[in-house]
Amino acid sequence: MSDAPQPGCEQVIADGLSEPGWVVVRDFLDPKATAAIEAMLRTRWESGALRPAGIGRGRTFQVRPEIRSDQVLWVDHEAPPAPLGIYLDRMEALRRHLNEQLFLGLNEYECHLTTYPRGSFYRRHLDQFADQARRQISTIFYLNPDWREVDGGALRIETEQGIHSVLPEAGTLVAFRAADYWHEVRRARRLRLSVTGWFLSRPL
């Protein structure tokens, strides 16, 4: 199997973001590439490189473990970890495709490595900051092999059609319009790993 995503993946994502506004894609990367990112993140977590995540930004930033108890490490796109190279290349190709198909004016992509240690969660929230509207599209790429419902940690997205639950299975990419969808991460019963990111519009 090559390291390319499934055929037509970029268009599938563009179609889903156009209507209804969210999409789930399986096998976004080759399993070997996904496993390499998972191993890198696990090593970073075990070394203590990740820090408690917070809410808000700038002066309003707060660590509120009763709201979210995950840990994050922001990715330096000038010098990303080597295993992330394929993923970031795919996201750049996706950014260009979404601009061509949906005219979104996406300027850049930012992301962080994310761990939910056992017992961690993130309460219902929107990804868009109240004082800044640069985040246009949210993405979550999951890295967890052999994940089962009993392991918890599902992403729950509120849509007009109801609440949809997505297990964080390795190779799955979720994308949705950041300002439109309330969502939460249910309590994880084992270590849960992902790459969480956003396509951004240009600064005003």
LUMMIKOL-608051 format. One record per residue (C-alpha): x, y, z; residue in one letter. Coordinates in steps of 0.5 Angstrom, whole numbers, padded with zeros to 4 digits, always signed. Layout:
BEGIN
XYZA
...
This chain:
BEGIN
+0000+0000+0000M
+0003+0007-0002S
+0003+0013+0003D
-0003+0016-0001A
-0010+0017+0002P
-0015+0014-0001Q
-0017+0016-0008P
-0021+0022-0009G
-0020+0024-0001C
-0019+0031-0002E
-0025+0032-0006Q
-0029+0027-0001V
-0027+0032+0004I
-0029+0038+0000A
-0036+0035-0001D
-0037+0034+0006G
-0035+0041+0008L
-0039+0044+0003S
-0045+0040+0005E
-0047+0038+0011P
-0040+0042+0014G
-0037+0036+0017W
-0034+0029+0014V
-0030+0023+0017V
-0025+0020+0012V
-0022+0013+0014R
-0015+0011+0012D
-0012+0018+0011F
-0005+0016+0011L
-0002+0009+0010D
-0002+0005+0016P
+0006+0005+0017K
+0006+0013+0017A
+0000+0013+0022T
+0004+0008+0026A
+0010+0012+0026A
+0007+0019+0028I
+0004+0015+0034E
+0010+0012+0036A
+0013+0019+0036M
+0008+0022+0040L
+0008+0017+0045R
+0015+0018+0046T
+0014+0025+0047R
+0009+0024+0052W
+0013+0019+0056E
+0019+0024+0056S
+0014+0029+0059G
+0014+0034+0053A
+0007+0035+0053L
+0004+0040+0057R
-0004+0041+0060P
-0008+0044+0055A
-0012+0051+0057G
-0018+0055+0054I
-0018+0062+0051G
-0012+0065+0048R
-0007+0071+0050G
-0009+0074+0057R
-0015+0070+0057T
-0011+0063+0057F
-0013+0059+0063Q
-0012+0052+0065V
-0018+0049+0067R
-0018+0041+0068P
-0025+0041+0070E
-0027+0043+0063I
-0021+0040+0059R
-0016+0035+0062S
-0012+0033+0055D
-0004+0035+0054Q
-0001+0038+0048V
+0005+0040+0044L
+0005+0045+0039W
+0008+0043+0032V
+0014+0048+0030D
+0012+0048+0022H
+0019+0050+0021E
+0022+0044+0024A
+0017+0039+0025P
+0018+0032+0028P
+0020+0028+0022A
+0014+0023+0022P
+0010+0029+0021L
+0013+0031+0014G
+0008+0026+0010I
+0002+0029+0014Y
+0004+0036+0014L
+0005+0035+0006D
-0002+0032+0006R
-0005+0038+0009M
-0002+0043+0005E
-0005+0039-0001A
-0012+0039+0002L
-0011+0047+0004R
-0010+0048-0004R
-0016+0044-0006H
-0021+0047-0001L
-0019+0054-0003N
-0020+0052-0011E
-0026+0048-0009Q
-0030+0052-0004L
-0026+0059-0004F
-0025+0059+0003L
-0019+0063+0003G
-0015+0059+0007L
-0008+0062+0009N
-0004+0057+0013E
-0005+0051+0018Y
-0003+0050+0025E
-0003+0044+0029C
-0001+0041+0036H
+0000+0034+0038L
-0005+0032+0043T
-0006+0026+0049T
-0012+0025+0053Y
-0009+0020+0059P
-0013+0015+0062R
-0019+0019+0065G
-0018+0025+0061S
-0024+0029+0057F
-0026+0036+0054Y
-0033+0039+0055R
-0037+0041+0050R
-0034+0047+0046H
-0033+0051+0039L
-0026+0051+0036D
-0027+0059+0034Q
-0025+0064+0039F
-0030+0069+0041A
-0025+0075+0039D
-0022+0072+0033Q
-0025+0068+0027A
-0019+0066+0024R
-0020+0058+0025R
-0024+0056+0019Q
-0024+0049+0019I
-0022+0044+0025S
-0018+0037+0023T
-0017+0031+0028I
-0013+0026+0026F
-0013+0020+0030Y
-0007+0015+0032L
-0010+0010+0036N
-0010+0002+0034P
-0015-0003+0036D
-0019+0002+0039W
-0026+0000+0042R
-0032+0003+0044E
-0031+0001+0051V
-0024+0005+0051D
-0029+0011+0051G
-0026+0018+0048G
-0031+0018+0043A
-0031+0025+0039L
-0039+0027+0039R
-0041+0032+0034I
-0048+0036+0035E
-0051+0037+0028T
-0058+0039+0025E
-0059+0031+0024Q
-0057+0029+0031G
-0051+0028+0035I
-0046+0023+0032H
-0040+0019+0035S
-0033+0018+0032V
-0029+0013+0035L
-0021+0016+0035P
-0019+0010+0031E
-0012+0010+0028A
-0012+0013+0021G
-0019+0017+0021T
-0019+0024+0020L
-0025+0028+0022V
-0026+0035+0019A
-0031+0040+0020F
-0033+0048+0020R
-0030+0051+0026A
-0035+0056+0028A
-0041+0052+0027D
-0040+0045+0031Y
-0041+0044+0038W
-0037+0038+0040H
-0034+0034+0046E
-0029+0029+0047V
-0032+0024+0052R
-0027+0021+0058R
-0022+0016+0055A
-0021+0010+0059R
-0014+0009+0056R
-0009+0014+0053L
-0012+0017+0047R
-0007+0020+0041L
-0008+0025+0036S
-0006+0031+0032V
-0011+0037+0032T
-0011+0043+0028G
-0014+0048+0024W
-0014+0051+0017F
-0013+0059+0018L
-0016+0065+0014S
-0011+0071+0014R
-0010+0076+0020P
-0015+0082+0019L
